C-alpha cells in the first residue's frame, strides 16, 4: 500500500489536534476504573480482616507496604509492582493474581488499566478504603445468554417467513429508519485465489483452491454513515467495553443489552463526508457488534462475510483479475481508487456494479472479513474447502479485502488480500487504546451478509464476539 499519510496528513493532523484540544488524554481514574476492579477481584482476599500472604489492598498505605512476597505497589513503576506483574502470570500459575477461582485472569484491557494507573503514579484519593464486592455476573448482559435470546428471536422470525422467496430485498433499520439493500447470492463453487499468470499477483493469493459456499444475502453497498452513526453515537453512559452503565434487565430489551461504541474522540469521517458515504475507521470488533445490533432488532442474523464468501461475491462468477475482466484500464468505471478518488472516499453506489449487482467491491473502502489472516490461508483451507472459515484466536492480523480509495488498481483485484495491524490505531490518544476505533485506517469499512441457513446460538456468539478479551 502506498504511503497514504503523505497525502492526507493535513486531514488527520487537523482532526487529531482539534480533538486533543477538546479531549485531552485523560489519566486513568481511580474511582471509575481502578476501585471497582480491585474491589471485585482483589480485595476479598487482601483486606484488614483477611490478608492472604500478609498483603492488604484495601488502603493506599497498606498496598504500598506490600506483603510476604514483596512490594505490591510502586508508584510509577508497574514492572516493580506485584499488583501488576502477578496479573501477567500464565493462567495455570500459582502466582496468578487474581487466581482462576477468584475471577482471574484479568482481561487484557483490565491489565492495561492497572499498568497505566501505576505508571501514572498510582494516585489514590485520600481516605478511600476499599471494600470487598461481588463481581456482578451478567451486568452487561452482552453474553451467551443474550445470544440465545437473539437466536430465538431470529428462529421465530424465520418461521414466520417460511414461504419467503430467496430474493433481493430492501429494508429499514427499525430503530432509526435508515434504509439498506441486500442482494441474494446463490451458493456454489468457485476457484479461489489468483493464477500464477495474473499480473501483479502476490504469493499469498495462492495456490488456487476450489471452494464451495452456501447461499447468503450480501449488502448491495458498503455500510454507510447513515446506517452506522446512530449505532456508534448514543446518548448513553457506557463502560469502555460498550455496555450500558445503567443497564436494567427489567426495563431494557435485547437491543439495549448489545454493547455499542463509546463516544469517539474526534469526528470519525475526518471531514470526507457522511450522508451516503461509507462508514470508516472502525475495528473489526465494532463491525461485529454492529451486525449483532442490527440482528437484535430485525430478527435476521447478520455478520461479516468470511474471506471465501467475500471473494465469491466479488468475482460474481468470473475468473478474471477483476469482476469486469483483466484490463485495469477499465477500473475507473467500477471503482474509486488513487487516481480518481480525489484523495478521499466517495458516495457508495455511484460506480458500475459487478455482474451480481454489488457496488464498490473493488475500491472506495477496504472491507473487513471475519477471518484470521494467514499468508498461507489457501493452503490451510484446501482440505476443508466447504464454507471455509479460519476462526480468529488473536487480535492481529485479521483479513480485509477489496482495496480502497488510496490504492492502485492491482490492490483492487478480486484475489488481493491484506492483514490488519496495530499501527492502524497508532494515533489513538486513549489509554488503553479504544476497542472501537482505528484512527489510522480512514480507508477501511465493511459490508454485511445474512446467511440463508441460520447457525446455532453458539456460532452467532462467536461471530459477534471474536475479538472480545483479545485487546
N, C-alpha and C positions, 0 to 999 in steps of 0.2 A: 504494500500500500504506500502511495506517495506520502510525503510529509505534509499532511493536511494542516498542521499547526501553523505553517508559514503563511498560509492563505487566509485562515480565519482567526488568527491570533488576536486581532483587534476586537473581533466579535466576542470571543471568550474572555479576554482580559477585561474588557469593559464590563461585561456581565459579572465577572468574578469580583472585580474591585467594588462595583456597586453593591454587591451582596455582602461583601465583607464590611463595608461601611455601615450597612443596615443590620447585618447579622454577624457580629464578631465571633470568632471561635470561642466557644464557651468552655470554661473549666468544668470538669466532672463535678456534679452537685452531690454533696454527701447525703442530704436528706432525701433527695429524689432517686438517686442512682445507687448509692453505697449502703445506706442504712437498711433498706428493705432486703438487699442481697445478703448482708451479714446476719440480719435478724432471722431470716428464713433458712439459712444454710449453715451458719457457723456458731451463732451464739448459744444455741440449745445445748451444746457440749462444752462451751467455754464462757461461763458466766460465774458470778460470785458464789452461787450455791453448787455449781458443778464445773470444775475446772480440769478437764482431762489434760494430762500432760503438763499440769501446773500452769496452763495457759488460759488467760481470760481475754475476751474480746468485747466485753460489754461496755468498757470505758476506754477513752483515749489513753489515759495513763497506764492502764493495765496492758493494753495492746503494745505500747511502747516498751514496757518492761519485759515482755516475752515470757517464755516458759522453759521447761526442761530441755527442749530440743534446740533452743536458740531464740533469736530476736524475731518476733513476728512482723514487726512494722518498723521500717527505717525510712522516714520521710525523704523523698527524693531519690530513693534507691530501691526500686522494685526487685532487682536481682539479688538484693541482700535481705529481702523481706520474705520470711517463710509463708506469710499470708498469701503471697503471690506465687512463689516458686512451688509450693506444695499443690497448687491447683493445676500445675503443668505436668504432674506426675502421670505415668500410664494408668489406665483405668483399673488395672489389677494390682497396683502398687499399694502397700500398706501405708505409705506416706501420703497418698492422695487426700486432698482436703478440698471440700468435704468428701468423706468416703462414699462409696456407691450406695450403701444402705441408708445414707442420710442426705440424699439429693445430688451426689456427685456422679460424674464430673460436671463442673460448670460448663456452660456453653462458651464458645469462643468469644462471643460478644461480652459475656459477663466477665471472663478472664481479662479481656482487653480493658474493660471499665476499671477493674481493680488495679491493673498495671498503670493506667493513665492517672488514676487518683493518687496512687503512691508517688508516681513520678512528679506530679504537680505539688507535692508536699504533704500529702495525706491530711488535708485540712478536715478538722473535726470540730463542729461547733461546741463552744464551752458549755459544760454542764449537761450534755446529752448522754444519757445512759441507755444502752440498747437492751432490749428485752427479747427473749426467745419467742418466735412466732411461727405458727404452722405455715408451710408453703401452700398457698391456695391452689387447689387442684382444679384445673379447667377454668381458671379465671379469664382466659382469653376466649375459651370455647372454640378456638380455631384448632381443632384437634380431630382425632379419628372419629369421635362421636359426631362431630359436625359433618364430616364426610359421609357417614352413614345416613344422616338426615337428608343431606342434599341428594344422595344416591336414591333414597326412597322417593323423593320429590320427582326426580328425573324418570324413574321407572313408572311412576303413576302417570306422568305426562305422556310417556311413550305408549302406555296402554290406551290413553285417550286418542292418540294419533295413529293407531294401528293401520288404518286404511290410507294414511297419507302417502302420496307418491314420492319416490326418491327423485326430487327435482330441485332446481334453484329456488331460493326463496329470499324475500326481504322481510325484515323485522325491525322492531324498535326496542331499545333498552327500556324496560318497564320503569325504572326509577327516574330516568332522565328524558326519555323520548327520542334520544339520538338514534338515527337510522343506521342500519348496517345490512349488507347483502352477502349472501352465501351461495357459492357455486357447487352444485352436485358433481362429484368426481367419482365415476365408477371405478372400482378396483381392477387391478390387472397386473401383468408382468412388464418389466422394462429392464433395459441394460443400464445399470447404474455406474457412474464414473465416466471417465473420458478415455478414448482410444489413444495409443501412443503417438498416432499420427496427427493429433489435433494441435494446431499451432498454439503456443503459449501454455500448453498443458503443464501441470505440476505433478510430481511423483505421488503426492498424497491423494490424487484423483484416481488412482488405480490400485490393483488391477480391476478391470470391469467385472461386475458380478450381476447375474440375472436375479432380480429381486421381485418379490410379489407383495403387493399391499392390498388391504381391504378397502372398501368404499368409504368415502368421507365427504363432508362438505368443507369447503375452504373459503375464507374471506375473499371476496372479489377484489378488495383493496386492502392495503395496509391499514392497521388500526389508526384512526385519526385522533387529533386532539379533541374533536367534538365528542368522541366516544370515551376517550381515556381521561381527560382532565377532571370530569366530575368524580371519577374513581380516585384520582390522585390527590385532589384538593378537597378536603371536607372540613366543616366547622366542628370538628370533634377533637377532643384532647386525647392523644394516643401515646402509648408506650413506644419505645424505639422499634419494637417488633411489629408495630402497626395495630395492635389490639386496642380496643376502646378502654380507657381508664374507668369509664362509668358503666361498663357492661353489666347488664342485669338480665339473667335468663328469663325472668318473668315478663319484662316489658319489651325486651329486644328479640327480634326474629333472626332467621337464618342469615340474612344479608348483613345484619349488624355484627354477627359473630365472625365474619370473614375479616382477616387483617387487611388493612389498607395503608398506603404510604403515609409516612409522617410528612409534615409540610416541607416543601423544597426550600433550599437556602437561597435560590435565585429563580428567575423566570426561565423555565427549562426549555423553551423553544429558542432561546438565545436570539430573539428578535427576527427569526426566519419566517414567522407566520404561523397562525394557529387554525383558523376556520378552514376546514378542507385539507389541511396539511397533515402529514404523518406524525404521530407522537414519537418522540425520540428519547434517548439517553436514559432509558430505564434498565435496571438489572434484569437478568432472566427471572429472578425471584419475583420482581414486581410484575412482569408479564404473566408469570404463572398465576399469581394471585388475582390479576385482572380476569383471567379465564375462570377462576373459581367464583369471583364476584358476579360475573355475567351468568354463570351456570346457576348460582343460587337464586337468581331472580327470574330466569327464563324457563327453568326445568329442562334445559338441554345441556348436555355435557360438552364443554368447550375446553380446549387445551392448546398448547403449542404443537406444531407438526413435528414428527420425527424427521431426521435427515432424509430418510428414504421417501417419506410422504412428500416432503418439500420438493425434492428433485423430480419425483414422478409428476407432480402437479406442474412444475416449471417446464419440464420437457413437453408435456401435453401430447405425448405420442410421437415426438420427434427424436431423432438420433443425432442431430447436428449440434454444433457448438452452442448455438442459441435456439430458442424455440421458433425463430423465424428463418433459420438457415445458418450457413457458415460465414457469411460475409459481414464482417464487423462494420463495414461502411453503412449498413442499414440500421445500426444501433440507435441512431437519433430518432427514428420513427417509433421506437418501442421503449426507450429508456432515457432517464436523466442520468448523466454521468459527468465526468470532469469538464469536458469541453462545452457542454450546452447547459449546465445547471446554474450558471452564474454564481458558483461557489456557495450554494445553499440547496436544501431540499425544495421540492415543488409540490403543488397540489396533486393528490392522488387521482388516477383515472384519466389523465389528460392524454397520455401516450397510448398507442395501439395495444390491445390485449394480446395474450398468447392464444393459440388455437382453442383453448378451453374457456376463454373468456376471463382470464385472470390478468389484472393490470399490475404493472410495476414489479413483476417477478424478477426482471433484470433492472438493477439500478434503483434510483431515488433513495431508499434507505436499505441497508442490510437488514436481514431478518433473523431473529432468534429461532433456533430449533430446540427440541427437548433433550438432545443427546449430549453425552460427554464427548469432547473432541479427542480423537486419536489420529495420528498421522497414518496409521495402518488400519483405519476404520474398515475399509473394504476387505481386507484380509480377515479381520475379526468376524465379519458377518457372513462370510462365504459358506460356512457350514450351517447357518441358520438364517437363510435369506427370505423367510416369510415374515412380514411385518417386523423387520429388524429394528431394534432399539437398544442402544447402549446406555443403561441407566447411570446417571452421574453418581459418583462416590466422593467427588471433591469439587470445590467451587470453580477452579480453573484447570484447564480451559474447557469451555463449552462451545458448541458449534453454532456459527452464524452463516448465513447463505445469501446469495443474490447480488452482492456488490452494492455500492452506494453512489451518491451524487459526487463524491470526491475521488472516484476510481476511474481507471482507464478501462476500455472495452474488454480486455482479456479477463478482468476481475468480475465481469458480469456474466460470464459463461455459465451454462446450466450446471456444470460439474464443479465449479470453483468453490473451495471450502476455506474457512478461516476459524481459528480458535480464539476465544476471549482471553483477556489478560488483565492483571491487577492495574496496569497503567491506565486503563480506561476510566478509573476514578481517581486519578492522581491528584487533581486539583480540589477534590472534596475537602473542605476545611474541618469537617466534623471529626470528633474523636469519641468512640471509634467511627470509622467511615460508614456512611449510610448503607443499609442493605437494600435501598430502593433506587438509588440514582447513580448513573455513570456520567460524571461531569465532563469527561473527555471523550465521549462517544456520540457526538451530535449527528452521526451518520447511521445510527443503529435504531431500528424499531422492531415491529413484529406483525404477524397476521395470525388469525386464529383458525383452528379447524374443529369440526364436530364429527367424530367417528359415527358411522351408521350403526355399528354394534356397540351397545352400552357395556362398558367394562365393569368390574367389581368396584365396590367402595374403596377397597384397599389400593387398587390401581389408580383410581381417581386421586386418592390422598397423596400418593407418591408423585404423580404428575404435578399437582398443585404445590407440593412442599419439598421438591427435590433439592432445594438449596437451604432449607431450614437447618440451623445449627452448624452450617459449614462456613459461616463468615468469619 
